[in-house]
Amino acid sequence: MTAGWLALFLITLTIGTPGAVYWIKVAFSGAFLIASAVITVLLGRRVARQKDAGKDHTAG
């Protein structure tokens, strides 16, 4: 993810910086993607933990 942002940054520096509105859109969409990824991971971990808690680890 960081490498992608760095590449995007370098490309835009090379081509020339676009308007501030573009950067605001990029920042918002990037933040949204990161937030949704984090939420997905956290929810996935919570569900996995609940499934583990439901199992009987002492049996067997």
SEMI-455885 format. One record per residue: residue number from 1; chain; x, y, z of N, C-alpha, C, O in turn. Coordinates in Angstrom, 2 decimals. Each point is the difference from the previous one (the first is absolute). Example, Ala and Ser with C-alpha at 12.3 -4.5 7.8 and 13.67 -1.06 7.14 Angstrom:
SITE    nr   kette       nc1       nc2       nc3      cac1      cac2      cac3       cc1       cc2       cc3       oc1       oc2       oc3
SITE     1       A     13.19     -5.69      7.80     -0.89      1.19      0.00      0.90      1.20      0.00      1.04     -0.02      0.66
SITE     2       A     -1.39      1.07     -1.38      0.82      1.19      0.06     -0.77      1.09      0.73      0.51      1.11      0.17
//
This chain:
SITE    nr   kette       nc1       nc2       nc3      cac1      cac2      cac3       cc1       cc2       cc3       oc1       oc2       oc3
SITE     1       A      0.84     -1.19      0.00     -0.84      1.19      0.00      0.88      1.25      0.00     -0.25      0.94     -0.75
SITE     2       A      1.29     -0.93      1.60      0.89      1.14      0.09      0.78      0.19     -1.30      0.22      1.12     -0.44
SITE     3       A      0.20     -2.23     -0.15      0.75      0.07     -1.26     -0.88      0.60     -1.09      0.49      0.77     -0.84
SITE     4       A     -1.76     -1.11      0.84     -0.93      0.55     -0.98     -0.15      1.50      0.15     -0.02      0.73     -0.99
SITE     5       A     -0.09     -0.27      2.23     -0.12      1.43      0.25      1.27      0.72     -0.42     -0.06      1.08     -0.59
SITE     6       A      1.22     -1.68      0.89      1.29      0.61     -0.37      0.11      0.10     -1.52      0.45      1.02     -0.53
SITE     7       A     -0.84     -2.09     -0.16      0.05      0.01     -1.47     -0.93      1.07     -0.56      0.38      0.73     -0.91
SITE     8       A     -1.59     -0.64      1.45     -0.96      1.01     -0.43      0.57      1.40      0.21     -0.13      0.87     -0.86
SITE     9       A      0.74     -0.66      2.02      0.59      1.29      0.34      1.11      0.36     -0.98      0.04      1.12     -0.51
SITE    10       A      0.85     -2.08      0.24      1.11      0.25     -0.92     -0.49      0.27     -1.42      0.52      0.88     -0.69
SITE    11       A     -1.53     -1.65      0.25     -0.55      0.20     -1.34     -0.60      1.40     -0.13      0.23      0.69     -0.99
SITE    12       A     -0.99     -0.28      1.99     -0.62      1.32     -0.08      1.04      1.10      0.07     -0.16      1.05     -0.62
SITE    13       A      1.23     -1.28      1.37      1.08      0.99      0.03      0.66      0.11     -1.37      0.33      1.10     -0.45
SITE    14       A     -0.16     -2.24     -0.21      0.65     -0.01     -1.30     -0.88      0.67     -1.05      0.47      0.83     -0.78
SITE    15       A     -1.76     -1.18      0.76     -0.92      0.55     -1.00     -0.29      1.47      0.30     -0.13      0.81     -0.92
SITE    16       A      0.03     -0.48      2.17     -0.39      1.36      0.40     -1.21     -0.11      0.91     -0.91     -0.79     -0.26
SITE    17       A      0.90      1.57      1.31     -1.06     -0.14      1.00     -1.32      0.51     -0.53     -0.08      1.12     -0.49
SITE    18       A     -0.97     -1.94      0.57     -1.34      0.44     -0.39     -0.61      0.93      1.06      0.66      0.35      0.98
SITE    19       A     -1.90      0.04     -1.19     -0.65      0.94      0.91     -0.24     -0.56      1.38      0.05     -1.21      0.22
SITE    20       A     -0.32      2.10      0.71     -0.23     -0.39      1.39     -1.26     -0.86      0.14     -0.07     -0.87      0.86
SITE    21       A     -0.92      1.12     -1.70     -1.24     -0.77      0.07      0.28     -1.48     -0.28     -0.55     -0.88      0.66
SITE    22       A      1.43      0.63     -1.63      0.38     -1.38     -0.32      0.64     -0.66      1.22     -0.32     -1.14      0.33
SITE    23       A      1.23      1.86      0.31      0.68     -0.58      1.17     -0.96     -0.26      1.14      0.15     -0.98      0.73
SITE    24       A     -1.14      1.86     -0.57     -1.00     -0.21      1.06     -0.80     -1.28     -0.29     -0.25     -0.79      0.90
SITE    25       A     -0.13      0.61     -2.19     -0.72     -1.22     -0.38      0.86     -1.23      0.25     -0.49     -0.99      0.55
SITE    26       A      1.75      1.06     -0.94      0.92     -1.14      0.20      0.14     -0.31      1.48     -0.06     -1.16      0.41
SITE    27       A      0.24      2.21      0.40      0.17     -0.20      1.44     -1.24     -0.64      0.62      0.10     -0.92      0.81
SITE    28       A     -1.28      1.42     -1.21     -1.24     -0.56      0.55     -0.22     -1.44     -0.42     -0.35     -0.85      0.82
SITE    29       A      0.57      0.56     -2.11     -0.20     -1.37     -0.46      1.03     -0.93      0.63     -0.32     -1.14      0.35
SITE    30       A      1.55      1.61     -0.22      1.05     -0.80      0.64     -0.33     -0.29      1.46      0.14     -1.12      0.47
SITE    31       A     -0.59      2.16      0.22     -0.36     -0.17      1.41     -1.17     -0.96      0.14     -0.04     -0.81      0.93
SITE    32       A     -0.93      0.91     -1.85     -1.15     -0.89      0.04      0.41     -1.44     -0.23     -0.46     -0.91      0.70
SITE    33       A      1.36      0.69     -1.68      0.48     -1.36     -0.28      0.74     -0.58      1.19     -0.22     -1.15      0.38
SITE    34       A      1.10      1.97      0.22      0.77     -0.48      1.15     -0.94     -0.32      1.17      0.15     -1.03      0.65
SITE    35       A     -1.12      1.93     -0.40     -0.93     -0.21      1.10     -0.83     -1.27     -0.22     -0.21     -0.77      0.94
SITE    36       A     -0.26      0.57     -2.16     -0.81     -1.19     -0.27      0.83     -1.27      0.14     -0.49     -1.02      0.47
SITE    37       A      1.76      1.09     -0.88      0.88     -1.17      0.14      0.24     -0.31      1.48     -0.05     -1.16      0.40
SITE    38       A      0.30      2.20      0.39      0.24     -0.20      1.43     -1.24     -0.58      0.68      0.09     -0.93      0.80
SITE    39       A     -1.26      1.49     -1.14     -1.25     -0.49      0.59     -0.23     -1.45     -0.38     -0.41     -0.81      0.84
SITE    40       A      0.67      0.47     -2.10     -0.18     -1.38     -0.45      0.91     -0.94      0.77     -0.44     -1.07      0.44
SITE    41       A      1.70      1.45     -0.27      0.96     -0.84      0.73     -0.43     -0.16      1.46      0.03     -1.11      0.54
SITE    42       A     -0.42      2.22      0.09     -0.40     -0.06      1.40     -1.25     -0.86      0.18     -0.07     -0.80      0.93
SITE    43       A     -0.91      0.97     -1.82     -1.21     -0.82      0.10      0.32     -1.46     -0.24     -0.54     -0.88      0.68
SITE    44       A      1.41      0.61     -1.65      0.40     -1.38     -0.28      0.66     -0.65      1.20     -0.26     -1.16      0.31
SITE    45       A      1.13      1.92      0.36      0.68     -0.53      1.18     -1.00     -0.25      1.13      0.09     -1.00      0.71
SITE    46       A     -1.04      1.92     -0.56     -0.98     -0.15      1.07     -0.85     -1.24     -0.24     -0.27     -0.76      0.92
SITE    47       A     -0.16      0.56     -2.17     -0.81     -1.18     -0.34      0.80     -1.27      0.23     -0.52     -0.98      0.54
SITE    48       A      1.79      0.99     -0.95      0.85     -1.18      0.19      0.18     -0.29      1.49     -0.01     -1.16      0.41
SITE    49       A      0.17      2.21      0.40      0.16     -0.18      1.43     -1.27     -0.58      0.61      0.07     -0.86      0.88
SITE    50       A     -1.23      1.32     -1.34     -1.26     -0.53      0.52     -0.17     -1.46     -0.39     -0.50     -0.80      0.79
SITE    51       A      0.90      0.45     -2.00     -0.09     -1.40     -0.42      0.93     -0.86      0.85     -0.37     -1.11      0.40
SITE    52       A      1.58      1.62     -0.11      0.93     -0.73      0.85     -0.56     -0.16      1.41      0.12     -1.07      0.60
SITE    53       A     -0.74      2.12     -0.09     -0.56     -0.05      1.36     -1.14     -1.00      0.07     -0.23     -0.60      1.06
SITE    54       A     -0.48      0.40     -2.16     -1.11     -0.94     -0.02      0.45     -1.44      0.02     -0.76     -0.88      0.40
SITE    55       A      1.98      0.62     -0.84      0.50     -1.37     -0.04      0.46     -0.44      1.39      0.35      0.81      0.84
SITE    56       A     -0.36     -2.12     -0.64      0.48     -0.54      1.26      1.43     -0.49     -0.21      0.22     -1.06     -0.59
SITE    57       A      0.74      1.84      1.06      1.41     -0.34     -0.24      0.50     -1.14      0.90      1.02     -0.62     -0.29
SITE    58       A     -1.76      0.34      1.37      0.46     -1.04      0.92     -0.36     -1.39     -0.51      0.61     -0.99      0.42
SITE    59       A     -1.58      0.89     -1.32     -0.44     -1.31     -0.49      1.02     -0.57     -0.99      0.70      0.74     -0.70
SITE    60       A     -0.63     -2.05      0.67      0.83     -0.63     -1.00      1.29     -0.49      0.57      0.82     -0.56     -0.72
//
